[in-house]
Amino acid sequence: MTNVQKTFALILGIVLLIVGVWGFFLPTEGGMILNYFGVNMFQSILHVVAGIFGIYVGTKGHGSGYNMSIGWIGILLGVLGFIPVIDKLLMDLLYINTGITVLHLVIGIVSLGVYYGAKR
């Protein structure tokens, strides 16, 4: 029987690692992935770190703690991204635009759905 928590953490980790590495090959300030999702170097580093950790817990760990953490971080970043003063700060620091804000919310909701819905 497969462990849904570990499988989701592994898949999300791989995706985050790919996005993070891809971000290193874009312009350092204001690069765009698929002409919609903004990235910068700091954000790429965070994605690589989160991706490596997701791959690790997806292969060696339990995955559930990772899914919960990524879920709440995604929800937090998604909500903060819609607050007018904070969205400017997130844009300046991490180049988080509206596309990424929505994506953070989706990833957060799905990650928490896996965390709370799948067997741990």
C-alpha positions in Angstrom: 0.0 0.0 0.0 1.4 3.4 -0.9 1.7 6.2 1.6 -0.2 9.2 0.2 1.6 11.6 2.5 5.1 10.5 1.4 4.1 10.3 -2.3 2.6 13.8 -2.3 5.6 15.2 -0.4 7.9 13.6 -3.0 6.0 14.9 -6.0 5.7 18.4 -4.6 9.4 18.3 -3.6 10.4 17.4 -7.2 8.2 20.2 -8.6 9.6 22.8 -6.2 13.2 21.7 -7.0 12.5 21.9 -10.7 10.9 25.4 -10.4 13.8 26.5 -8.1 16.5 25.4 -10.5 14.6 26.8 -13.4 14.5 30.2 -11.6 18.3 30.3 -11.6 18.4 30.5 -15.3 16.0 33.4 -15.6 16.9 37.1 -15.1 17.9 37.7 -11.5 15.2 40.3 -10.9 11.8 39.9 -12.2 12.2 36.7 -14.2 9.0 35.1 -15.4 8.1 31.4 -15.6 5.6 30.7 -18.3 5.2 34.5 -18.7 3.0 34.6 -15.6 4.8 33.5 -12.4 7.4 35.9 -11.2 10.6 34.6 -9.7 13.8 36.0 -8.3 17.0 34.5 -6.9 15.9 34.5 -3.2 12.6 32.8 -4.2 14.5 30.2 -6.3 16.7 29.4 -3.3 13.7 28.9 -1.1 12.1 26.6 -3.7 15.3 24.5 -4.0 15.5 24.1 -0.2 11.8 23.2 0.1 12.2 20.9 -2.9 15.2 19.0 -1.5 13.4 18.7 1.9 10.3 17.4 0.2 12.2 14.8 -1.7 14.0 13.7 1.5 10.8 13.3 3.5 9.1 11.7 0.6 11.7 9.0 0.4 13.0 8.7 4.0 10.6 10.4 6.3 6.8 10.5 6.9 5.8 13.3 4.6 2.8 14.5 6.8 4.7 17.2 8.6 6.1 18.5 5.4 2.6 18.6 3.8 1.2 20.4 6.8 4.0 23.0 6.8 3.9 23.6 3.1 0.1 23.8 3.3 0.0 26.5 6.0 2.9 28.4 4.5 1.0 28.4 1.2 -2.2 29.6 2.8 -0.3 32.3 4.7 1.5 33.6 1.6 -1.7 33.4 -0.4 -3.7 35.4 2.1 -0.9 37.9 2.7 -0.6 38.4 -1.1 -4.0 39.9 -1.2 -3.4 42.5 1.5 -2.5 45.8 -0.3 0.4 46.9 1.9 1.9 43.4 2.4 1.6 42.5 -1.3 4.0 45.3 -2.1 6.5 44.0 0.4 6.2 40.4 -0.9 6.7 41.7 -4.5 9.8 43.6 -3.5 11.4 40.8 -1.5 10.3 37.6 -3.2 8.8 38.9 -6.5 5.5 37.3 -5.5 2.9 38.5 -8.0 -0.8 37.7 -8.2 -0.2 34.5 -10.2 2.0 33.2 -7.5 -0.3 34.3 -4.7 -3.1 32.3 -6.3 -0.8 29.3 -6.8 0.3 29.5 -3.2 -3.3 29.3 -2.1 -4.0 26.3 -4.3 -0.9 24.5 -3.2 -1.7 25.3 0.4 -5.3 24.0 0.1 -4.2 20.8 -1.6 -1.4 20.2 0.8 -3.6 20.6 3.8 -6.2 18.5 2.1 -3.7 15.7 1.8 -2.4 16.3 5.4 -5.9 16.2 7.0 -7.5 13.8 4.5 -5.0 11.0 3.9 -3.9 8.4 6.4 -0.8 9.4 8.4 
